[in-house]
């Protein structure tokens, strides 16, 4: 039997955790609700916790603007191409340094470790991107962050757990390093690739700071930069005569447009995560336990 003090503690603890949960989920709920609120109802009330009339007017306005659709295409291109290339580079580098026969293996591991301990700051990467003539190029948002030293070391620990007998058997059959990596190592690494692929995809999709530094052309800006501009001024950030006319006719308030943009910006990652969840949970643990 619990004492009165233990019961009081349990009740207080649950109430506190419930309040924290409500405070955490309420902003998400409010953004979602306002984005689907009918413009006339939002203008009349100002604060809507549960709309009486649901509407897709804000989403129709956003999807009718050239600037918004173009920025979504830019972010999708950066995310897909960047994630695929990052996984190839990270897995290839991890596999190479996991092989003890690699000459200079200790030096390469030390060099990778240094990148995880020290950050060069903002100016050296900018000078490098400028000297490579990548300013105003979407590749400036991919190549400088193509791999991550910490991810390389984590994936290396997973490759260390793969029995060397598999590689030796393949070499007896005449396979070279590239064949072993593509036909044996990568298929065995799918859970690990799914986990790190999600990390890379989220990073590329949320690219903001480097886009401000390297991208000056409005037509090449990713979605997160456009979203920041919309939070300042929704009507001017999306642009377009047809979209502006539609906004004026339907009297769409900027607040509902901003909320709809936030929902659209977060939706791709939310939809992808459930399909990678089982691989993600398994992948983050691979290589962490040695037999």
Secondary structure, DSSP 8 states (H G I E B T S, - for coil): ---HHHHHHHHHHHHHHHHHHHHHHHHHHHHHHHHTB-HHHHHHHS--SS-SSB--HHHHHHHT-HHHHHHHHHHHHHHHHHHHHHHHHHHHHHHHHH-TTSTTHHHHHHHHHHHHH----SHHHHHHHHHTT-TT-GGGGTGGGS--HHHHHHHHHHHHTS-HHHHHHHHHTT--HHHHIIIIIHHHTHHHHHHHHHHHHHHHHT--HHHHHH---GGG--HHHHHHHHHH-HHHHH--HHHHHHHHHHT--HHHHHHHHHHHHHHHHHHHHHHHHHHHHHHTTTTSS--
